[in-house]
Amino acid sequence: MESSDASGCFSTERFARPRSAVYGVFLASVALLAACTTAPRLPDPLEAGWEGASVCETLHDDAEHRILRCTFPPGVGHERHYHDRHFGYTLAGARMRITDANGVREMDVPTDSGFASDGIEWHEVINVGDTTGVFLIIEPK
């Protein structure tokens, strides 16, 4: 049964939480906020570059897709970044060193090859070969 005060308004007394519960929610909120503000946000492929220079450019961007062209001359890479779901296509192959959660590996990426991913939490790449690599990245929105 609800009670009312002298003004006729309903009392919130029965809905009041114990201070310990409110304090617990407060601490959890502060911890979440701290984690969100202290964890570095990785750039996406367009934002990421190499030694301050862009390596990707937007070829197309609409409500359904974003298409990037990323160019890596020998010795040029792509700083640590993430990828949402995408399809990639190699316009010009190169030998790339890839660093990610699985370690470091080098691989020859041949011209006219394609690859698909549901997303990449993070990786870095560098062209360790002697030819310029060029890749299309097609991201559905």
Secondary structure, DSSP 8 states (H G I E B T S, - for coil): ---B-TTS-B--GGG---HHHHHHHHHHHHHHHHHHHHS-----TTT-EETTEE-EEEEEE-SSEEEEEEEE-TT-EEEEEEE-SEEEEEEE-EEEEEEETTEEEEEEE-TT-EEEES-EEEEEEEE-SSS-EEEEEEEE-
